[in-house]
Amino acid sequence: MNLKLKAAQKIAAAALRHARDANLKPLAVAVLDGRGALKAFAAEDGCSLKRGEIAIGKAHGAVALGVGSRAIGKMAVERPHFVAAANQAVGALIPVPGGVLIRDAKGVVVGAVGISGDTSDNDEAAALAGIAAAGLAGDPGA
């Protein structure tokens, strides 16, 4: 199964709802399918200029390496040369929490969500809330 547009839109909307309920700073949300193609994107009013690119980078890194961006952040500390090389090879890796893999009921990766705008932990929480609202499982790479 690959991520469908309707599910991607639901994830983005639910993540933003979570952000407003938690009174987070304005967010950018990027939802990619399992191939890494952008399926849904939203940037709230007041979101700073480059948050969209950062959100896409968090999600893209997760899909490209098959782990959530929290795990990529740990890799960056433990193996900085690997993460730097991977960034050159696949492009747009953002090694901080907020990039979460989306798994189906069988555990298969069907996409990723990247969120940027608040603290990395809050970005990740919004991504997990969006994924859960779509009935899918989030994998932040903890």
PAZAPA-4460 file (N, C-alpha, C; in steps of 0.05 Angstrom, whole numbers, plus 32768, in hexadecimal, padded with zeros to 4 digits):
% residues 142
    n_x    n_y    n_z   ca_x   ca_y   ca_z    c_x    c_y    c_z   seq   type   mol
   8011   7FE8   8000   8000   8000   8000   8011   8019   8000     1      M     A
   800B   802C   7FF0   8018   8045   7FF0   8004   805A   7FFC     2      N     A
   800F   806F   8006   7FFE   8083   8013   7FEC   8091   7FFF     3      L     A
   7FD3   8092   8004   7FBF   809E   7FF3   7FBD   80BC   7FFA     4      K     A
   7FB4   80CC   7FE6   7FB1   80E9   7FEA   7F9F   80EF   8001     5      L     A
   7F89   80E1   8003   7F75   80E7   8018   7F82   80E3   8034     6      K     A
   7F92   80CE   8037   7F9F   80C9   8051   7FB4   80DE   8056     7      A     A
   7FC3   80E6   8041   7FD7   80FB   8045   7FCB   8115   804D     8      A     A
   7FB4   811C   8041   7FA6   8135   8049   7F9C   8133   8066     9      Q     A
   7F92   811C   806D   7F88   8118   8088   7F9F   811B   809D    10      K     A
   7FB6   8110   8096   7FCD   8112   80A8   7FD5   812F   80AC    11      I     A
   7FD7   813E   8096   7FDE   815A   8098   7FCA   816A   80A8    12      A     A
   7FB0   8166   80A3   7F9C   8175   80B1   7F9C   816E   80CF    13      A     A
   7F9F   8155   80D6   7F9F   814D   80F2   7FB8   8157   8100    14      A     A
   7FCE   8157   80F3   7FE7   8161   80FF   7FE4   817F   8105    15      A     A
   7FD7   818E   80F3   7FD3   81AA   80F8   7FBF   81AF   810E    16      L     A
   7FAA   819E   8110   7F97   819F   8126   7FA5   819B   8140    17      R     A
   7FB6   8187   8141   7FC5   8182   8159   7FD6   819A   8161    18      H     A
   7FE3   81A6   814D   7FF3   81BE   8152   7FE3   81D5   815E    19      A     A
   7FCB   81D9   8153   7FBB   81EF   815E   7FB1   81E8   817A    20      R     A
   7FA9   81CF   817F   7FA0   81C7   8199   7FB6   81CA   81AE    21      D     A
   7FCF   81C6   81A6   7FE6   81C7   81B8   7FF3   81E3   81B8    22      A     A
   7FE7   81F6   81A9   7FF1   8211   81A7   800E   8213   819E    23      N     A
   8015   8203   818A   8030   8203   817F   8034   821B   816C    24      L     A
   804D   8221   8166   8053   8235   8152   8048   822C   8137    25      K     A
   8045   823E   8124   803B   8236   8109   804E   8221   80FC    26      P     A
   8041   820C   80F1   8050   81F5   80E6   804D   81F3   80C8    27      L     A
   8061   81E6   80BC   8060   81DC   80A1   805F   81BE   80A3    28      A     A
   804E   81B1   8093   804A   8194   8094   804E   818A   8077    29      V     A
   805F   8176   8074   8063   8169   805B   805E   814B   805E    30      A     A
   804D   8140   804D   8047   8124   804D   8051   8118   8033    31      V     A
   8063   8104   8034   806E   80F7   801D   8063   80DB   801C    32      L     A
   8061   80D0   8003   805A   80B4   8001   8073   80A3   8003    33      D     A
   8070   8089   8000   8086   8077   8004   809D   807A   7FF0    34      G     A
   8097   8086   7FDA   80AC   808C   7FC6   80BB   80A6   7FCC    35      R     A
   80B0   80B6   7FDF   80BC   80CF   7FE5   80AF   80E6   7FD6    36      G     A
   8099   80E1   7FC8   808B   80F6   7FB9   8079   8106   7FCC    37      A     A
   8078   811F   7FC9   8067   8131   7FDA   804A   812B   7FD3    38      L     A
   803A   8123   7FE8   801D   811E   7FE5   800C   8134   7FF0    39      K     A
   8015   8141   8006   8006   8157   8012   801A   816A   8020    40      A     A
   8013   8183   801F   8023   8197   802C   8011   81AE   8036    41      F     A
   8018   81B8   804D   800A   81CF   8058   801E   81DF   8069    42      A     A
   801C   81F9   8067   802B   820C   8077   8018   821F   8084    43      A     A
   8017   8220   809E   8004   8232   80AC   800D   824F   80A8    44      E     A
   7FF9   8260   80AA   7FFE   827D   80AA   8012   8283   80C0    45      D     A
   8026   8293   80B9   803A   829B   80CD   8052   8288   80CE    46      G     A
   8051   8273   80BF   8068   8260   80BE   8080   826E   80B1    47      C     A
   8097   826B   80BD   80AF   8278   80B2   80B7   826C   8097    48      S     A
   80C7   827B   8088   80CD   8277   806C   80D6   825B   8065    49      L     A
   80E9   824F   8072   80F5   8236   8069   80EA   821D   8077    50      K     A
   80D5   8220   8087   80CA   820A   8096   80C0   81F4   8083    51      R     A
   80B5   81FB   806C   80AC   81E7   8059   80C2   81D5   804F    52      G     A
   80D9   81E1   8048   80EF   81D1   803F   80FA   81BF   8055    53      E     A
   80FA   81CA   806E   8103   81BA   8084   80F0   81A2   8089    54      I     A
   80D6   81A7   8088   80C3   8191   808B   80C7   817C   8076    55      A     A
   80CA   8184   805D   80CF   8171   8047   80E8   8162   804C    56      I     A
   80FD   816F   8055   8117   8162   805B   8115   814E   8071    57      G     A
   8105   8154   8085   8101   8140   809B   80F4   8127   8090    58      K     A
   80DE   812A   8081   80D0   8114   8076   80E1   8105   8061    59      A     A
   80EE   8114   8050   80FE   8108   803B   8115   80F6   8047    60      H     A
   8122   8101   805B   8137   80F1   8068   812D   80D7   8074    61      G     A
   8115   80D9   8080   8109   80C1   808C   8104   80AC   8076    62      A     A
   80F7   80B4   8060   80F2   80A1   804B   810C   8096   803E    63      V     A
   811F   80A8   8039   8137   80A0   802C   8148   808C   803C    64      A     A
   8149   8090   8056   8159   807E   8067   8149   8069   8075    65      L     A
   812E   806B   8074   811D   8056   807F   811C   8057   809E    66      G     A
   8122   806F   80A9   8120   8073   80C6   8116   808F   80CB    67      V     A
   8108   8093   80E1   80FF   80AE   80E9   8116   80C1   80ED    68      G     A
   8111   80DB   80EB   8126   80EE   80EC   8132   80F0   8108    69      S     A
   8124   80E6   811D   8130   80E5   8138   8148   80D2   8137    70      R     A
   8145   80BB   8129   815B   80A8   8126   8172   80B4   8115    71      A     A
   816A   80C3   8101   817F   80D0   80F0   818F   80E4   8101    72      I     A
   8181   80F2   8113   8190   8104   8125   81A4   80F5   8136    73      G     A
   819C   80DE   8140   81AF   80CE   8150   81C7   80C5   813E    74      K     A
   81C1   80BD   8125   81D6   80B6   8113   81E9   80CD   810E    75      M     A
   81DE   80E5   810D   81EF   80FD   8107   8203   8101   811E    76      A     A
   81FB   80FA   8136   820E   80FD   814D   8222   80E6   814D    77      V     A
   8218   80CD   8148   8229   80B6   814A   823A   80B2   8131    78      E     A
   822F   80B9   8119   823D   80B4   8100   8239   80CD   80EE    79      R     A
   8245   80E4   80F5   8240   80FC   80E6   8249   80FB   80C9    80      P     A
   825E   80EC   80C3   8266   80EA   80A7   8252   80DB   8096    81      H     A
   8245   80C6   80A2   8231   80B8   8094   8219   80CA   808D    82      F     A
   8210   80D9   80A1   81F8   80EA   809C   81FF   8100   8087    83      V     A
   8217   810B   8089   8220   811F   8075   8221   8113   8059    84      A     A
   822C   80FB   8057   822D   80ED   803D   8211   80E6   8033    85      A     A
   8200   80DC   8045   81E4   80D6   803D   81D6   80EF   8033    86      A     A
   81DB   8105   8040   81CE   811E   8038   81D7   8125   801B    87      N     A
   81F0   8120   8015   81FA   8125   7FFA   81ED   8112   7FE6    88      Q     A
   81EB   80F9   7FEF   81E1   80E4   7FDD   81C3   80E6   7FD7    89      A     A
   81B3   80EB   7FEC   8196   80EB   7FE9   818A   8107   7FEA    90      V     A
   8199   811A   7FF5   8190   8135   7FF7   817B   8139   800D    91      G     A
   817A   8152   8018   8166   815B   802A   8161   8149   8042    92      A     A
   8175   8144   8052   8171   8136   806B   8172   814B   8081    93      L     A
   815E   814B   8092   815D   815C   80A9   815E   814A   80C2    94      I     A
   8175   8148   80CF   8179   8134   80E4   816F   813C   8100    95      P     A
   8156   8144   8102   814A   814B   811C   812E   813F   811D    96      V     A
   8122   813B   8134   8107   8130   8135   80F3   8141   8126    97      P     A
   80DE   8134   811C   80C9   8141   810C   80C5   8134   80F2    98      G     A
   80D6   8121   80EA   80D2   8110   80D2   80CA   80F4   80DB    99      G     A
   80B1   80EC   80D6   80A6   80D4   80E0   809D   80C1   80C9   100      V     A
   80A7   80A9   80CA   809E   8095   80B6   8081   808E   80BB   101      L     A
   8072   8089   80A6   8056   8080   80A7   8056   8062   80A0   102      I     A
   804B   8052   80B2   804A   8035   80AD   802D   802C   80AC   103      R     A
   8027   8019   809A   800C   800E   8099   8009   7FF8   80AF   104      D     A
   7FF2   7FEB   80AF   7FEC   7FD7   80C3   8000   7FBF   80C3   105      A     A
   800D   7FBA   80AD   8020   7FA5   80AB   803D   7FAE   80B2   106      K     A
   8040   7FC8   80B8   805A   7FD3   80BE   806A   7FDC   80A6   107      G     A
   805D   7FDC   808F   806B   7FE5   8076   806B   8003   8075   108      V     A
   8082   800F   806E   8084   802C   806B   8075   8034   8052   109      V     A
   8062   8046   8056   8051   8050   8040   8056   806E   803B   110      V     A
   8067   807B   804C   806C   8097   8049   807A   80A2   8061   111      G     A
   807B   80BD   8062   8086   80CB   8079   807A   80E6   807B   112      A     A
   807A   80F0   8094   8071   810C   8099   8089   811B   80A4   113      V     A
   808C   8133   809B   80A0   8146   80A6   8092   815F   80AF   114      G     A
   8099   8168   80C7   808C   8180   80D1   80A2   8192   80DC   115      I     A
   809F   81AC   80D8   80B2   81BF   80E2   80A3   81D9   80EA   116      S     A
   80AD   81E5   8100   80A1   81FF   8108   80A3   8204   8126   117      G     A
   80A2   81EF   8136   80A3   81F1   8153   80BD   81E2   815B   118      D     A
   80BE   81D9   8174   80D5   81C9   817C   80D3   81AF   816D   119      T     A
   80EA   81A2   816A   80EA   8188   815B   80D8   8174   8168   120      S     A
   80D8   8173   8183   80C7   8160   8191   80A9   8166   818C   121      D     A
   80A2   817F   818C   8086   8186   8186   807F   8181   8169   122      N     A
   8092   8185   8157   808D   817F   813A   8087   8161   8138   123      D     A
   8098   8150   8145   8094   8133   8144   8079   812B   8150   124      E     A
   8071   8137   8166   8057   8131   8173   8040   8137   8160   125      A     A
   8042   814D   8151   802D   8154   813E   802C   8140   8127   126      A     A
   8043   8137   811E   8044   8123   8109   8038   8109   8112   127      A     A
   803F   8101   812A   8033   80E8   8135   8015   80EA   8138   128      L     A
   800B   8101   8141   7FEE   8105   8144   7FE0   8103   8128   129      A     A
   7FEC   810F   8114   7FE0   810F   80FA   7FDF   80F2   80EE   130      G     A
   7FF5   80E4   80F2   7FF6   80C8   80E8   7FE1   80B7   80F6   131      I     A
   7FDF   80BA   8110   7FCC   80AA   8120   7FAF   80B0   8117   132      A     A
   7FAA   80C9   8111   7F8F   80D1   8109   7F87   80C4   80EF   133      A     A
   7F9B   80BC   80DE   7F95   80AF   80C5   7F94   8091   80C8   134      A     A
   7F96   8087   80E1   7F95   806A   80E6   7FAE   805B   80DE   135      G     A
   7FC5   8069   80DD   7FDE   805E   80D6   7FF1   8060   80EE   136      L     A
   8008   8053   80EB   801C   8053   8101   8033   8065   80FA   137      A     A
   803B   8075   810E   8052   8087   810A   806B   807A   8116   138      G     A
   8082   807E   8109   809B   8073   8112   80B0   808A   8111   139      D     A
   80B4   8097   8129   80C7   80AE   8129   80E4   80A6   812A   140      P     A
   80EA   808D   812D   8106   8084   812E   8112   8087   814A   141      G     A
   8101   8084   815E   810A   8086   817A   811C   806F   8182   142      A     A
***
